[in-house]
Amino acid sequence: MSIKIAKKITAYEVAKPQEDKKENNVTSIAPLLERDEVLEGNTYKIKTPDSEHAMYITINDVVINKGQANEHRQPFEVFINSKNMEHFMWIVALTRVISAIFRKGGDVTFLVEELKAVFDPRGGYFKKGGKYMPSLVAEIAEVIQQHLISIGLMEGQLQTGELIAKRKEAEEKLGKEGIANASLCDKCSAMAVVRLDNCNCCLECGDSKCG
């Protein structure tokens, strides 16, 4: 649109476009969880066929909202120990990263899915009970999953004494070769269904066609 200037121009300035004030959408970062003097925790043992030494995974928790109706445990830190020093460097790095995520608080269940998706380029292995593990990292993820289930942060089935007894019975009756030839479970998708006492039973989730 043109404007007619009727007076003599004595001065001028360049008009700057008006900038809309941007709203500050930055939210404050939640403080890290604080460590108590004494933490409750559990230690889990895993043994892969690739190593003669077992691996011990310790997960310690802090208690959130102590004494209140919504009191619950939240994982705070993880430690992994083994006599096998082959994986020492990356295991230390992994535990530090996982512990840092734990201390942020909130929902940490995504870690299980992310770590279970790690595949070893050399190939995975079958653990006791016939479940295939794509990598050592994936088995560490399974331990974290079991811990989160035990403290009520994830849904799922714990490794019960009854299930462990079933695996021992299957190993005695079928041998390692029989367990290695297990078929796919329709419920949990593990290669862990064997025939025991004329009944198909999954040694991973406990699903049985005989009830």
C-alpha positions in Angstrom: 0.0 0.0 0.0 1.4 3.4 -1.0 1.3 6.5 1.2 1.4 10.1 -0.1 4.0 12.3 1.7 2.8 16.0 1.7 5.6 17.4 3.8 9.4 17.7 3.3 11.4 14.8 4.6 13.8 15.9 7.3 14.8 12.6 8.8 14.2 8.9 8.5 14.8 5.6 10.2 14.5 1.9 9.2 11.5 0.3 10.9 12.4 -3.0 12.4 9.8 -5.8 12.3 8.2 -6.5 15.6 9.2 -9.8 17.1 6.6 -11.7 19.0 7.7 -12.6 22.5 8.3 -16.3 22.6 6.9 -18.1 25.5 9.4 -19.8 27.8 8.5 -23.5 27.5 11.6 -24.7 29.4 10.5 -26.9 32.2 12.6 -27.4 35.3 14.5 -30.6 35.5 13.5 -32.9 38.3 16.2 -33.3 41.0 18.2 -36.6 41.0 17.2 -39.2 43.5 19.2 -39.0 46.7 21.1 -42.0 48.1 20.2 -43.3 51.5 23.0 -44.5 53.8 21.6 -48.1 53.5 19.9 -49.4 50.3 17.8 -52.5 49.8 18.7 -54.6 46.8 19.0 -58.0 45.2 21.9 -59.9 43.5 21.3 -62.1 40.5 23.5 -64.7 39.1 23.8 -65.4 35.4 26.0 -68.0 33.6 26.4 -68.0 29.9 27.8 -70.9 27.9 30.5 -68.6 26.5 32.3 -68.2 29.9 33.4 -70.5 32.6 32.8 -67.7 35.2 29.4 -66.5 36.4 28.3 -62.9 36.4 26.7 -61.3 39.5 24.3 -58.4 38.9 23.4 -56.3 42.0 20.5 -53.8 41.8 20.0 -51.5 44.8 16.8 -49.5 45.3 15.7 -46.4 47.2 12.3 -46.1 48.9 10.1 -43.3 47.5 7.4 -41.6 49.6 8.4 -43.6 52.7 5.5 -44.1 55.1 2.9 -42.9 52.6 0.2 -44.8 50.8 2.1 -44.6 47.5 5.4 -45.8 49.0 7.4 -47.9 46.5 10.9 -48.9 45.6 12.8 -47.3 42.7 16.0 -48.7 41.3 19.0 -46.4 42.1 22.2 -48.2 41.0 23.5 -51.4 39.4 26.8 -53.2 39.8 28.1 -56.1 37.7 30.9 -58.3 39.0 32.7 -61.3 37.4 36.1 -63.0 37.4 35.9 -62.8 33.6 37.7 -59.6 32.6 37.0 -59.9 28.9 34.0 -57.5 29.0 35.2 -55.4 31.9 35.4 -52.0 30.1 32.1 -52.0 28.4 30.3 -53.5 31.4 31.6 -50.7 33.6 30.4 -48.1 31.1 27.0 -49.9 30.8 26.5 -50.0 34.6 27.3 -46.3 34.9 24.9 -45.3 32.2 22.1 -47.5 33.6 22.7 -46.1 37.1 22.6 -42.5 35.8 19.2 -43.2 34.2 17.9 -44.9 37.4 18.9 -41.8 39.4 16.8 -39.6 37.2 13.8 -41.3 38.5 10.5 -41.8 36.7 9.7 -44.6 34.3 12.8 -46.7 33.6 11.1 -49.7 32.0 12.1 -48.6 28.5 15.7 -49.7 29.3 14.5 -53.4 29.2 13.2 -53.1 25.6 16.2 -51.1 24.4 18.8 -53.5 25.9 16.9 -56.6 24.8 17.2 -55.4 21.2 21.0 -55.7 21.3 22.3 -58.6 19.1 25.7 -60.1 19.3 27.2 -60.3 15.7 28.9 -63.5 16.7 25.5 -65.1 17.5 23.5 -65.5 20.7 23.1 -68.6 22.9 20.4 -70.7 24.7 20.2 -70.3 28.4 19.0 -72.9 30.8 15.3 -73.7 30.1 15.8 -73.2 26.4 15.2 -69.5 26.0 17.4 -67.9 23.3 19.4 -64.9 24.3 20.6 -62.7 21.4 23.4 -61.3 23.5 24.9 -60.9 27.0 23.4 -57.4 27.1 20.0 -58.9 26.4 20.4 -61.2 29.3 21.4 -58.3 31.6 18.2 -56.6 30.4 16.2 -59.7 31.4 17.7 -59.5 34.9 16.6 -55.8 35.1 13.2 -56.8 33.9 12.8 -59.5 36.7 13.9 -56.9 39.3 11.4 -54.3 38.1 8.7 -57.0 38.2 9.6 -57.9 41.7 9.3 -54.3 43.0 6.1 -53.7 41.1 7.3 -51.4 38.4 6.6 -53.8 35.5 4.0 -56.4 34.8 5.1 -60.0 34.2 5.9 -63.3 35.8 8.7 -63.9 38.2 11.0 -66.9 38.0 9.2 -68.9 40.7 10.5 -71.9 42.6 8.0 -74.1 40.8 9.3 -73.0 37.4 12.9 -73.6 38.5 12.0 -77.1 39.7 10.4 -77.8 36.3 13.6 -76.8 34.5 15.6 -79.1 36.8 13.2 -82.0 36.2 13.4 -81.4 32.4 17.2 -81.4 32.5 17.3 -84.7 34.4 14.7 -86.4 32.2 15.5 -85.0 28.8 19.1 -83.9 29.1 20.6 -80.8 27.6 20.1 -82.0 24.1 16.3 -82.5 24.7 16.0 -79.0 26.1 18.0 -77.5 23.2 15.4 -79.1 20.8 12.5 -77.4 22.5 9.7 -75.9 20.4 8.3 -72.4 20.3 5.9 -71.3 23.1 2.7 -69.6 21.8 2.5 -67.5 24.9 6.0 -66.1 25.5 7.7 -66.9 22.1 10.6 -68.7 23.8 12.0 -71.8 22.3 11.3 -73.6 25.6 8.3 -76.0 25.2 9.2 -79.6 26.1 7.2 -82.7 26.6 7.1 -83.7 30.3 4.9 -86.4 31.7 2.9 -86.5 28.4 2.2 -82.8 28.6 3.7 -79.8 26.7 5.2 -77.3 29.2 7.1 -74.1 28.6 10.2 -73.9 30.8 10.4 -70.1 30.4 6.9 -68.9 31.3 5.4 -72.0 32.8 2.5 -72.3 30.3 1.2 -75.8 30.2 -1.5 -77.4 27.9 -2.5 -79.6 30.8 -3.6 -76.8 33.1 
